Amino acid sequence: MDGVTALRSLRQLLSEASDSTFMDTKTSYEYLWQAAIEFTDRTSCLTNTQSISTVANQAAYSLDADYMKIYLKNSDNNYFLKYNDGSANSFINFKEKDSLIYQNSTGSTTVPSWFYIEDEPTLNTQITGTISAAGALSGGQVTLTDTSVATKFSNASAGDAVHNTTDSSAGYVISKTSATALVTALFDGTDNDWDLADAYVLQPQGRMRLVLSPPPSTASHTITFYYVQRPAPVFSNYGVYRFQPQHMRAIINYTAWLYKYRDREPNYGDKFYQIFELETRKSGANINKGLNRQGFKVNFLKR
């Protein structure tokens, strides 16, 4: 289901006409994205891996902006990541941060023993500049191009906030084409596009980071980190979420629930939420069955 079809389905569910003043395109897309994120969090239906190269004696490494939570568990029900020292793989287990801080491990080691996840304490630097090639609006999307620096958007990610300060529009990064070009969606401005020499401000979003304990003593070892991936935003006619089509019913109903709470009709809106709950539980069970995953694992050890 693409963006324009999702908006139509949402309007039909809420019995709103295409020219409704109750609904607006940007809010609808934002609510749909919130619904997609909630569905992914409940079902772990979208996953990805990040490859990280170690730096000698460095413990912390930034995770991708679309990281939601750790994914894989071993037979003992422990989350793990894969660590390759150039010749062999090791599997490092997750441990709570407070336990590792209390453990007060010092120094470094060839292969770390544990890892934990925490928030990145600082935001990536705000990116500013001017447009070097005009981008025409097409189906709700428009390309932001700035070739002034070859790595201009190396720290930009889908979901970052972007502003055209020349025409007063604002929106989101939808995807990254290259280190000098981003696909964006803009709203509430004069043109909602990028004209040559338009000024922009891009604010990278907050991130999480992986912390190894103790830190590795050797550089260029490879960490393979498995995680549940936040869905990239859809803010255009032709954009689609990476879900199977049958999952969109849950997404649309959750979005309708958000609208009804804004409309101060919680009793009516709660019906939409109940449908979302039922669809999500059913989808989660089917997704885990398809991946041959159990809801939990228990080991019974003989004494």
C-alpha positions as CSV (number, residue, x, y, z in Angstrom):
1,M,0.0,0.0,0.0
2,D,1.6,3.3,-1.1
3,G,1.2,6.7,0.5
4,V,-1.7,8.0,-1.5
5,T,-3.6,4.7,-1.0
6,A,-2.9,4.7,2.7
7,L,-4.3,8.3,3.0
8,R,-7.4,7.3,1.1
9,S,-8.0,4.2,3.3
10,L,-7.6,6.4,6.4
11,R,-10.1,9.0,5.1
12,Q,-12.6,6.2,4.4
13,L,-12.2,4.7,7.9
14,L,-12.7,8.1,9.5
15,S,-15.5,9.0,7.0
16,E,-13.7,12.2,6.0
17,A,-13.8,13.7,2.5
18,S,-10.7,14.4,0.5
19,D,-11.1,18.1,1.2
20,S,-11.6,17.5,5.0
21,T,-10.3,20.3,7.3
22,F,-10.0,17.8,10.1
23,M,-7.3,15.9,8.4
24,D,-4.1,17.3,6.7
25,T,-1.5,15.5,4.7
26,K,1.5,16.1,6.9
27,T,-0.3,15.1,10.2
28,S,-1.7,11.9,8.5
29,Y,1.7,10.9,7.3
30,E,3.2,11.6,10.8
31,Y,0.5,9.5,12.5
32,L,1.0,6.7,9.9
33,W,4.7,6.7,10.7
34,Q,4.0,6.5,14.5
35,A,1.7,3.6,13.8
36,A,4.3,1.8,11.6
37,I,6.9,2.3,14.4
38,E,4.6,0.9,17.0
39,F,3.7,-2.1,14.9
40,T,7.4,-2.8,14.3
41,D,8.2,-2.5,18.0
42,R,5.5,-5.0,18.8
43,T,6.2,-7.5,16.1
44,S,10.0,-7.1,15.3
45,C,9.0,-7.5,11.7
46,L,11.7,-5.4,10.3
47,T,15.4,-6.2,11.0
48,N,18.8,-5.2,9.8
49,T,22.5,-5.6,10.6
50,Q,25.2,-3.0,11.1
51,S,28.9,-3.7,10.6
52,I,31.2,-1.8,12.9
53,S,35.0,-1.7,12.7
54,T,36.7,-1.5,16.1
55,V,39.1,1.2,17.2
56,A,41.9,0.2,19.6
57,N,40.8,0.9,23.2
58,Q,37.5,2.5,22.2
59,A,34.4,1.2,24.0
60,A,31.5,3.2,22.4
61,Y,30.3,3.0,18.8
62,S,27.3,4.9,17.3
63,L,24.4,2.8,16.1
64,D,22.5,3.5,12.9
65,A,19.7,6.1,13.3
66,D,17.0,3.5,12.5
67,Y,18.0,1.2,15.4
68,M,15.0,0.4,17.6
69,K,16.1,-2.5,19.8
70,I,18.4,-5.6,20.0
71,Y,17.1,-8.6,17.9
72,L,18.8,-12.0,18.1
73,K,18.9,-14.2,21.2
74,N,20.8,-17.4,21.8
75,S,19.5,-20.7,23.3
76,D,20.0,-19.2,26.8
77,N,17.7,-16.3,26.0
78,N,20.6,-13.8,26.0
79,Y,20.9,-11.1,23.3
80,F,24.2,-11.4,21.4
81,L,26.3,-9.8,18.7
82,K,29.0,-11.4,16.5
83,Y,32.6,-10.4,16.9
84,N,35.3,-11.3,14.4
85,D,39.0,-10.8,15.3
86,G,40.2,-11.5,11.7
87,S,40.4,-15.2,12.1
88,A,37.5,-16.5,14.2
89,N,34.0,-15.5,15.3
90,S,33.1,-14.9,19.0
91,F,29.6,-14.2,20.3
92,I,29.4,-11.5,22.9
93,N,26.3,-11.4,25.2
94,F,24.3,-8.4,26.4
95,K,24.5,-7.3,30.0
96,E,22.7,-4.5,31.8
97,K,24.7,-1.3,32.0
98,D,24.4,-0.9,35.8
99,S,25.9,-4.3,36.3
100,L,28.9,-3.5,34.1
101,I,29.5,-0.1,35.7
102,Y,29.4,-1.8,39.1
103,Q,31.8,-4.5,37.8
104,N,34.3,-1.6,37.2
105,S,36.3,-3.4,34.6
106,T,39.5,-1.6,33.6
107,G,41.9,-1.9,30.8
108,S,41.2,-3.5,27.4
109,T,41.1,-7.0,26.0
110,T,41.5,-8.9,22.7
111,V,37.8,-9.9,22.6
112,P,35.3,-8.0,24.8
113,S,33.2,-10.0,27.3
114,W,30.0,-8.0,27.3
115,F,28.1,-5.2,25.6
116,Y,25.3,-2.8,26.6
117,I,23.2,-0.1,24.8
118,E,22.8,3.5,25.9
119,D,21.8,6.8,24.4
120,E,24.4,8.8,22.5
121,P,25.1,11.8,24.8
122,T,25.4,14.4,22.0
123,L,23.5,15.1,18.8
124,N,25.3,15.1,15.4
125,T,26.2,18.6,14.3
126,Q,23.4,20.5,12.6
127,I,23.9,20.7,8.8
128,T,23.4,24.0,6.9
129,G,24.0,25.2,3.4
130,T,22.4,26.3,0.1
131,I,21.0,24.3,-2.8
132,S,23.4,23.7,-5.7
133,A,20.9,22.1,-8.0
134,A,17.1,22.8,-8.1
135,G,14.8,19.9,-7.1
136,A,11.3,19.8,-8.5
137,L,8.4,18.5,-6.4
138,S,7.2,15.1,-7.7
139,G,4.5,13.0,-6.0
140,G,5.2,14.8,-2.7
141,Q,9.0,14.2,-2.8
142,V,11.8,16.5,-3.7
143,T,15.6,16.0,-3.9
144,L,17.9,18.3,-1.8
145,T,21.3,18.6,-3.5
146,D,24.3,20.3,-2.0
147,T,27.7,19.4,-3.7
148,S,29.7,22.1,-1.9
149,V,31.3,19.4,0.2
150,A,31.8,15.8,-1.0
151,T,30.6,14.3,2.4
152,K,28.0,17.0,3.1
153,F,25.3,14.5,4.2
154,S,27.4,11.6,5.5
155,N,25.7,12.0,8.9
156,A,22.2,12.5,7.6
157,S,19.6,9.7,7.9
158,A,15.9,9.0,7.0
159,G,13.8,10.7,9.6
160,D,16.0,13.7,10.2
161,A,14.2,17.1,10.3
162,V,14.8,19.5,7.4
163,H,13.9,23.1,6.9
164,N,13.9,25.3,3.7
165,T,14.5,28.6,5.4
166,T,14.0,30.5,2.1
167,D,10.3,29.4,1.5
168,S,9.6,28.6,5.2
169,S,8.7,24.9,4.5
170,A,9.7,22.1,6.8
171,G,9.6,18.3,6.6
172,Y,11.7,15.1,6.8
173,V,14.5,13.3,5.1
174,I,12.9,10.3,3.4
175,S,16.1,8.6,2.1
176,K,19.7,9.3,1.3
177,T,20.7,9.0,-2.4
178,S,24.4,9.9,-1.8
179,A,26.6,12.0,0.5
180,T,25.5,15.1,-1.4
181,A,21.8,14.3,-2.2
182,L,18.8,13.6,0.0
183,V,15.2,12.7,-0.9
184,T,12.9,14.9,1.3
185,A,9.3,15.8,1.8
186,L,8.4,19.4,2.6
187,F,5.2,21.0,3.9
188,D,3.6,24.4,4.8
189,G,5.9,26.5,2.7
190,T,5.5,28.7,-0.4
191,D,6.7,26.1,-2.9
192,N,7.6,23.0,-0.8
193,D,10.6,22.3,-3.2
194,W,14.2,23.3,-3.5
195,D,15.1,26.2,-5.8
196,L,18.7,27.0,-6.7
197,A,20.4,28.9,-3.8
198,D,17.6,28.1,-1.3
199,A,19.0,27.9,2.2
200,Y,18.4,24.9,4.4
201,V,18.9,23.6,7.9
202,L,19.0,19.9,8.6
203,Q,18.9,18.6,12.2
204,P,20.1,15.0,12.6
205,Q,18.1,12.9,15.1
206,G,19.2,11.4,18.4
207,R,20.9,8.0,18.3
208,M,21.9,5.2,20.5
209,R,25.3,3.6,20.9
210,L,26.9,0.3,21.5
211,V,29.3,0.0,24.4
212,L,31.8,-2.9,24.7
213,S,33.1,-4.0,28.0
214,P,36.1,-4.2,28.3
215,P,37.0,-2.3,25.2
216,P,38.9,-4.1,22.4
217,S,42.7,-3.7,22.4
218,T,42.9,-4.1,18.6
219,A,41.7,-2.0,15.7
220,S,39.8,-3.3,12.6
221,H,38.0,-6.2,14.2
222,T,34.5,-6.5,12.9
223,I,31.3,-6.3,14.9
224,T,28.1,-7.6,13.3
225,F,25.2,-6.1,15.2
226,Y,21.6,-7.4,14.7
227,Y,18.8,-5.1,15.5
228,V,15.1,-4.4,14.9
229,Q,14.9,-1.6,12.3
230,R,12.6,1.4,12.6
231,P,10.7,1.8,9.3
232,A,11.8,4.6,7.1
233,P,9.1,7.3,6.9
234,V,6.6,7.5,4.0
235,F,5.5,11.1,3.2
236,S,4.8,10.9,-0.5
237,N,2.2,9.4,-2.9
238,Y,4.4,6.6,-4.1
239,G,6.4,5.7,-1.0
240,V,5.7,2.3,0.7
241,Y,6.4,0.8,4.0
242,R,8.4,-2.5,4.0
243,F,5.5,-4.4,5.4
244,Q,3.5,-7.2,3.8
245,P,0.2,-5.7,2.5
246,Q,-1.9,-7.5,5.1
247,H,-0.2,-5.6,8.0
248,M,-1.4,-2.2,6.8
249,R,-4.9,-2.8,8.3
250,A,-3.3,-2.5,11.7
251,I,-1.3,0.6,10.7
252,I,-4.4,2.4,9.4
253,N,-6.5,1.6,12.5
254,Y,-3.8,2.8,14.9
255,T,-3.6,6.1,12.8
256,A,-7.4,6.5,13.1
257,W,-7.1,6.0,16.9
258,L,-4.5,8.8,17.1
259,Y,-6.9,11.1,15.1
260,K,-9.8,10.3,17.3
261,Y,-7.9,11.1,20.5
262,R,-7.1,14.5,18.9
263,D,-10.8,14.8,18.2
264,R,-11.6,14.0,21.9
265,E,-13.6,11.0,21.0
266,P,-11.6,8.3,22.9
267,N,-14.5,5.9,23.3
268,Y,-15.0,5.8,19.5
269,G,-11.2,5.8,18.9
270,D,-10.6,2.9,21.3
271,K,-12.4,0.6,18.9
272,F,-9.7,1.3,16.3
273,Y,-7.1,0.6,18.9
274,Q,-8.7,-2.8,19.7
275,I,-8.5,-3.7,16.0
276,F,-4.9,-2.7,16.0
277,E,-4.2,-4.9,19.0
278,L,-5.9,-7.9,17.5
279,E,-4.2,-7.5,14.1
280,T,-0.8,-6.9,15.7
281,R,-1.0,-10.0,17.9
282,K,-2.0,-12.1,15.0
283,S,0.7,-10.6,12.7
284,G,3.4,-11.0,15.4
285,A,2.5,-14.7,15.9
286,N,2.6,-15.3,12.2
287,I,5.9,-13.4,11.7
288,N,7.6,-15.3,14.6
289,K,6.3,-18.6,13.3
290,G,7.6,-17.8,9.8
291,L,11.0,-17.1,11.3
292,N,10.8,-20.2,13.5
293,R,11.1,-18.0,16.6
294,Q,9.6,-18.8,20.0
295,G,8.1,-16.1,22.2
296,F,10.5,-17.2,24.9
297,K,12.9,-20.0,25.7
298,V,13.3,-21.9,28.9
299,N,16.1,-24.2,29.8
300,F,15.5,-26.9,32.5
301,L,18.9,-27.9,33.9
302,K,19.2,-31.1,35.8
303,R,20.5,-30.5,39.3
